[in-house]
């Protein structure tokens, strides 16, 4: 099993580097980072433009520029933005924002989605199954930005009805808030409810549909009937053998879904004024900043690497054949 996991880890590292190089190359070919500098009125002297090109290494071929940037990354230096701000400091802040938001939302969504999918499969064609199906289809057919707006509208109506701010939906904390460490933590948690709910609802609807289908495939299997014939109750057979088998095809879906959610969550971040990695990617593209785009791509690639490797661990734990 250890050899299997090591081989998979090496594969993921190679794919991570390839994905980052392709993103860096595409950005370098399409971006013109000094376009705004040329368009200034009065225009800057040619020496200033040349100095800017030299500081951004635009005189080097793309592969050389990439490995120059990658060499700095290995040492903990992700370079600078086109406005000469260090990326490393901004990366730490935005990374914490995105992970805090999406990790909680994904965990809640995955757990509740799996539970809802299992219950729907076990109670197929009952009222709870029809209700879960209707709920999932409504959420899946609602764009994320519209779902967020509806939640904000509901929160505003609740706040107006109670005469106090029961739910906060702007920013990750209250500006100028002062208090104890515990009070500041509660304030941040207060602002976390609605954006987390926006993410979790989509994840619940998405994973419940997959888990229901996977569980239905298992319910009619021979090994489940054999387990019951040997004396296990239906509940124990479903939990010990059925659910474990139904989770196997979901492991990869869980892992890669979280990695891709970071960049796909730009609507949630901007709607609730959370300036995380998704928002930073949009900023990098708008400002035609290759280093920002490459940094965000590397961050997402590393998340996919880690989550994919953890999916392999989970896959090996669920399926003994992989360990062999």
N, C-alpha and C positions, 0 to 999 in steps of 0.2 A: 504493500500500500504506500509506503514511504517513497519508493522509486516512482510509482505512478504519480504521486503528488508533486515530486520534484520535476519530473518531465513536463507536467502541465504548467508548473510555475515558470519554467524556462520558456515554454511556448508563449505564455502570456506576456512575459517581459519583452520578447522579440516583437510581438504584435503591438505592444505599447509604444515601442520606439518607432515602428513603421508608421503607426497612426499619427504620432506627433510629427514625424518628418513630413508626411503628406500634407498635414494641416499647415505646417510652417512653409512648405513649398508653395501651396496654393495661395496662401496669404501674401507671400513675397512676390508672386507673379501678378497678382491682381491689385494689390494695394500700392498707393503712392503716398507714403507717409509725410512727404514734405510738400504736398500740394497746397496746403493752407499757408505754408511759409512763402511759397512763390506768389500767392494771390494777395499778399499784403499790399496795402497802399499807404505810403510809397513802398515799392518792392525792396527787399533787402539786397545788399551787395552780393555779387557772385561769391565772394570769399566766405560769407556767412552760410550760403547755401551749400557750398562745398564742405565746410566744416561740419554742418549738420549731417550730410551724407556720409562723411567719414565716421562720425560718432555712432551712426546707425549701421555701419559696416556695409553700406549699399554698394561699395566698390568691390566687394567680394562675391564670388559665385555662391549660389544658394546653398549647395552642400557645405561649403566652407563656413558660411554664416551660421548654418544650423549647428554644426559641430562646435563652433565658437560659443554659441548660446548654450549648447548642451554641456560644454565644459564648465561654464559658470554655474549651471544648474546642479551639477555634481558637487560643487563647492558651496551650494546653498544660495547662489546669486542668480536670480531669474532675469537679470538685466534691468533696463529702465524703460519707461514709457516714452513716447515721442515728446512728452513735456518734461522729460528728465526726472520723473518721480520714480523712486525705487519700487519695483514690482513685488519684491519679497515681503515688505511690510504690509502692503495692501492685500496680498495673497492670504496671509494668515488671518486677517480680519474677515475677509469675504468667505474664506473656506469655513470658518467657524459658523458664520451666519447660515450658509447653505446646509451644512451638515446638521446643525441644530434643527433646522426647519424640516428638511426632507427625511432625515433618519427617523425622527419621531413619527412623522406622517406615514412613512412607508411601513414601519413596524406595526403601527395600529391598523393600517389598511390591510396588510398581509394577514395578520392574525385573525381579524374579524372577517376578512374575505374567505379565508380557509374554513372558518367555522360556519359561515353562511352557506358556502358551497357544499360542505359535508351534510349539513342539516337539510338542504334542498334536495340533495341526491337521495338521502335516506327516506325523506318524506315526499318522494316524487309524485307530482300531480295532486298534492294536497294544497290547502289554502296557503300555507307558509311558503311552499315552492312557487306558486303563482305570484305571491306578493314579492318574494325575493327577485324573481325574474323581472317583474314590472319595475321594481326599484332599480335594478341593474341597468335595464335598457334605458330608463329615463336619464340616469346619471351618465351613462356612456354616450348618449346622444346629445348631451349638453356640453358645449365647449367650456374649457376650464375658466376662461375669462368671464363667461356669462354666469357660471356657477359661483365664482367668487363675488361678482356684483350682486347676485341674489342673496348670498350670505351676508354681505355688507348691508344690504337694504334691510334684511330681517333683523340684523343686529341694531341698526339705527332705530327701527320701529320699537324694538325691545327697550332700548335706552330711553326713547321718548316716553314710552308708557310707564316706565319705572321712575323717570326723573333723575336717573343717575347712569353713569357709564358702566353698565353691567359687562359689556363686551367691548374691548378695544380692537380697532381694525386698521390703525395707521402706525407704521413704524414698528421697530422691534422693542422699543422702550419709550417711556414718557420723557420728553425733553425737559431737562432741568429737575428731574425727580431726585429727591434727596431722602435718605433714610438708612436704616440698617441693612446689612448684607441680606438678611432674610426678606426684608421689604422690597429690596431691589430685585431679588430672585422672583418674588411673587408678581412684581410688575412686569417682568419679562415673560413669565408664564401666562399672564393675563393677555398680553399681546400675541402670544403664540397660538391661542385657541383657534381663531377663525382661519388663519392660513393653514394650520395643521389639518383642520377639518376639511378644507378645500382639497388638499392632497389626499387625505385618507378616504374620502367618499369615492373619488375616482379609483383608488386602489382596491377598495372593497368591491365595487362593481366589477372591475376587471378580473380580479383573482377569483371571485366567487363563481364566475362563469366557467373558468378553466377548471377549478377544483370540482365543480359539480360534474362536468363531463368526465374528468379523470376518475372520480369516485363511482360514477355509474358504470364505467368499464370494469371496475373491480367487483362491484356488487354481485354480478352474475358469474364470477370466476369459479373454477373448480376448487382451487385451494381454499377459498373461503368456506365453501360447503363442507370440504373435508375437515377444516378446523372445527366447525360446529358439530360435525358427526363424531369427532373425537371427544366431545364433552364441553367445549367452550361455549359460553353463552353468546348470543348474537352481539351483544354490546362489546364483550371482550374480543371477539373475533374481528369485529369491525375496527376497533381501536388498535389492536396489536398487529393485525395482519392487513386489514383493508386500507386503513388510513396510511400506514407506513408505505404500502405499495403505491397508493394514489399520489403520495407526495413526491415520488421519484421524478416523474416528468416535470414537476413544478419547480424543482430546485434550481435549474438553469434559468427558468423564467423569473424567479425571485431575484436572482443575482444580477442578471444583466438589466432587468427592469429598473433597479435602483440606480445603477451607474448612468443610464440614459435619462433618468428622471431629473438629474441636476440641470442639464442644459434645456430640457423640455419644460422646466418649471419657471422659465423667465416671466411668463404671464402672472403666475402667482406672486413672484417676488416684486414685480413692478406694481401689481394691483394693490398689494398691501404695504408697499414702500419698504421692502426688505432688500437691501443692496448686496446681494450675494453673487455667486459665480455666474449664474445665468444672466443677470443684469450686466455683469462685467463683460461677458462675451458680446452682448449687444453694443456696449460702449466701445469695446475694442474694434468691432467691425465698423461702427460709425466713424471712429477716429482713424481708421485704417492703420491700426497698431498691430504689427505682426507679433511682437513679443507677448502682448496680452492674449491674443488668439492662441498662440502656441502654449502659453502657460495654462489656460483654461482647458485646452485639448489634452495636455499632459495630465492635468488633475482628473479629468473624466476618465482618461485611459487607465490611470492608476486605480481609480475606484472600480472600474470594470475588471481590472486585473485582480484586485483583492476579492471582490464579490464573486468573480468567476472561480477563483481558487477555493474560496469558502464553499461554493456550490459543489465543487469536486469533492471536498471533504464531506459535505452533507450527503452527496450521492453515494460515496463509498460507505458511509455509515448506514444508509438506508438499504443499499443493495450489496450483499456479501460477495456477489460475483465479481464486482469491481476490485475488492480487496485481494481476491485470488489472482 
